[in-house]
Amino acid sequence: MKLTNPLKIKHISHILGFGILLAPILIYNIPYFSRPAQTNEARSLFQGIAYRKEFRSNPRPIILHIVSIDLNAPGIGIFVTPGAPTADLTETNARTATEFLKEFKLQLAVNANFFYTCIEEAPWDYYPRSGDRVNNVGHVITKSQAYSQPDPKFPALCFDAKNRAQIIENGTCPQGTAYGVAGDTVLVKNGKAVAQSQEKSKDDKPYPRTVAAIDKTGKKLWLIVVDGKQRLYSEGLKLSEIAEISMQLGADTVLSLDGGGSVTLAVASPSGAKLLNAPIQNKIPMQERPISNHLGFSAREN
């Protein structure tokens, strides 16, 4: 009987052990290579919806995603995550942007309200997961029905039945609002930057951000998304910086929506829902965070 060479067995065991140690590193790093390239791009996504991606190296590496929406364009529809309040006082089920897009058969989606509860301790230890119960902060209206009440500290972005948008500083959408979401800070008003409190200015640092900006007529909307917390790829913008970019576009009023790991921009494609930006959840790029609600749009193909 031929005995197996002990040295060969030891060699194989070393290779297997090295492979086991290397696997988590490879798995963790693969998403870094699937992020959108640091290039410029401009294209029409749908009728009335155009997209632009910009890579800027100053004042730090950033990737900026700008979606411009003509709210008057034929076929443009607005939608906000519906609520499902229950006896435990939670309001809705958490979803990722791509899940929201697919479930409601939309063409574009972006994150909206701040929410609670949100815990991010480790890649395996976080809340919420898709389907977990969460609450919004500030006003949420969908199909003319409010299911999250206004908060005067959280200004609202409100759309009427004719798609006209307005940003309301006191956080309460007016009667006749069909859809509404809330942010936390008005950055621009009447075409000029709004001076922030000393505390907010002191804490203003580069960060992943989503803002909604509108023109004077309320018929043009920009969704501006900047990736962040990703060294040498995209390190984010300060509030003051994204406000300046918004004004350069021609925005009259600008509202900051939820930021950080919530920042996600998704679009429908022939192969299904896909990400336009590089969200970062649990320190892993291209991983979406399930959140409380999204602002979505339906549109016609070009």
N, C-alpha and C positions, 0 to 999 in steps of 0.2 A: 504493500500500500504506500502511495506517495504522500508524504506529509507536506502541507502548505508551508512555504518559507515564512518564518516568524518576522523577518525583516520586511518582507512584502506586506504582511498584514499590518505591521506598524506604520509603514509608509501610507497605506490606504487609509488607516484610521486618522493619520495626521491631515491628509487631504480632506477627509470628511469633516473633521473638526474645524479646519480652516474655513471650509465652505459654510458651515453652520454659523460661524462667527461673522463671516462676510455678508451673509444673506440680509440681515437687518439693515446693514449699511447701504447695500444696493437698493433695497426696497425703499428706504428713506430718500435716497438721492435721485431715483428715477423721475419723480415729479419735477425736479429742477430742469430737466431736459425737455419737458412737455409744455413749458410756459411759452406764451406768445413771444416771438422774436423781438429784439430791441431794434425795430425798424419803423419807418413811417408808412402809413397806409391810409387810403381814402376810398370809400365806395358807397354806393347806394344799397341799403339793405332791403327796403320795401318802398312802396309808394308813400312818399311823405316822410320817410325815415332815412337819414344819412349817417354814416359812421366815419370817424376819423381817429386814427391812432398816431400818437407822436412819442418819439423817444427824445428826451432831453438829458444832456449831461450836466447842465448847470441849473441851479446851484448844487445839485447832486443828481445822481442817476434817477430818472423817473420815467415811468410809462403812463401816458395820459390817454384816456379813452373818452371821446366826445361824441355823443349821439344828439343830433338835432332832429326835432320832430315838428312838422307842420301840423298842428292840431286841426287845421281846416281841410287837410287833404282827404280825398274820398277814401272811405274804408277804415279810417283811423278810429279805433275804439279804445277805451280806457277800462282797466279792471284792477281791483284791489283784492287781496286775499280775503275770502269770506270768513266771518266769525262763526263760532259754534259754542256760545257760552253755556256753561253747565253749573250744577249746584255747588261745585267746589270753587266757584268764582274765577276759574280760568276762562280764557276767551277763545282760544283757537289752537289748532295743531301746528307745530313747527314743520316747515318744509324748506328744502333748498330751492334756489332759483330755478334750476333745471327741472325739479319735480313740479314746481308751480307752473312753469311754462307748459310742460307736457299735460298736466292734469286739466288745465283750463284752455288748452289748445290756443295759446297765444304765440305771438311772433317775437316779443322782446320783453325782458323783465329785469328789474333792478331792485336791490334791497331798499326798504323804506324805514319804518319806525324803529326807534330804540325799543328794547323789550326786556322782560325778566321772566324767569330766572335764566342766567347765563353763567356757566361754570366751565373753565378751561384749565384743567390741572395737568393733563398729560394726553397723548394721542389715544389712550384707552379710557381716560377718565374725564368725561365732559358731559355737559347738559346744555341744551336739549339735543336729543337725537330726533330724527324724523318721526313725527307722530306724537312726540311728547307735548304736553300741554304747557302753554305759555301765555303771557299777558303783554299787551302793547303799552307803551307810554305815550299818552297824547291821543288826539282824535283819530279814529279810523271810521270811514264811511264806505260802504260798498252797496251798490244798487240802491242808493238813497237811504240806506238804513245804517245808523251808527251803532257799533257794538263795543267801541272803546271810547270812553268819555274824554272831552277836551281837558287839557291842563294848560293854564296860562303861561307856564314856563317853557312850553313846547309848541312853537309856531306851527301852523298847519298849511299844507299845500292842498288846495281845494279845486275841484273841477265841476262845472255845472253841466246840465244835460246837453249843452251845445259844445262841450269840450273846452270852454273858456277856463283858463287857469288863473288862480290868484293865490298869493301867499298872505296869510292872515297872522299878524304878530301875536294877537291874544290867544291863539290856539283854537278858536272856535270857528269852524266852517259855517258860512251863512246858510239860511234856509234855501232850499233848492239845490244844494250840493248833491251831486250824484255819486262822486267818489272823492275820498280824501285820506291823506296820510299826514303824519307829523314828523318834524325834525326837532333840532334843539337850538339852532342859532340862525338868525337872519344875518347874512354876511354883507349883503348889498341891498340898498333901498333907494329908489329914485335914481338909479344909475351910479350911486356913490357908495363907497365902502362904509360900513357901519362900525363905529368905534366900539371895541369890545371892552368888557370890564378888565380891571387890572389883573384880577386873578386868572381870567381866561387868556389874556395876552401873555401872562407869565408862563402858562402851561402850553402855549401854542408851539407845537413841535411837529416835525415831519411825521406823517401818519397816513395809512390807507384811508381814503375819503370818498364819499359819494355826495354830490350836491345836485339840487334841482334848481334851474334858473329859467326865468321867463322874461319875455319882452314886455313893453308897455301895454300892448294890446291883449296880452294873455293868450295869444294864439300861436306863439312859438315857444317851444320848451327845449331846453338843453339838459341832458343828463351828463354830468361830468364825473368820471370815475378815475381815481388815481390809485395804482397799486402801491403797496408799502410794506415795511418790515422785512424787506428782502434785499440784503446788502449787495451792492454792486449791480443789482438788477433794477429794482425800483424801490426807493427808500421813502417815498411819500412826500406830501406837501403840507405846509402849514396852512391854517385857515386863511391867513392874510394872503398867502400866495394863490390859493385856489379862487379866492374872491377876485384877485387881480385878473386872473385868466378869464373868469366869467365876464368881467366888465369888458375885456378886450373883445369878447364875442358879441357884445352888444346887449348883455342882460340888464334888465331894469331892477329885478328883485331876485335874490338868491337865498336858498335855504339849505343848510347843512343837514343831511340825513344821517342815519347810523353809520359808523365807521368801523375801523379795525378789521377783525375777522369776518364781519358781516358783509363787507364790500364785495358785491358780485354783480356782474353784468352778463346776462345770458341771452342767446338768440336762437331762433328756430332755423334749422337748415335741412336740406334734403335727407341727411343722414340722422336727423334727430336734434334734440336740444344740445347746444354746446356753449362753452364759455368763451367770451371775448376777452376777458381780463384774467389775471392770475390771483384769485383769492388765496388767502392763507389762513388756515384754521389748524390749531394745535401745532403751530410752527411748521406745518407741512404745506408747501405751495400746491395749488390746483386742487386743494380739498375744500369743498363747500361747507359752510356752516348752516345747519338748519335754523331758520329764524321765524319770527312771528308773522311778518307780512311783507308783501312785495307790491310794487307798482308795476303793472303790466300793460302791454299794448297789443292790440290786434291790428293787422294791416294787410293790404293786398300785395301780392307779388308784383314785381316790376314787369 
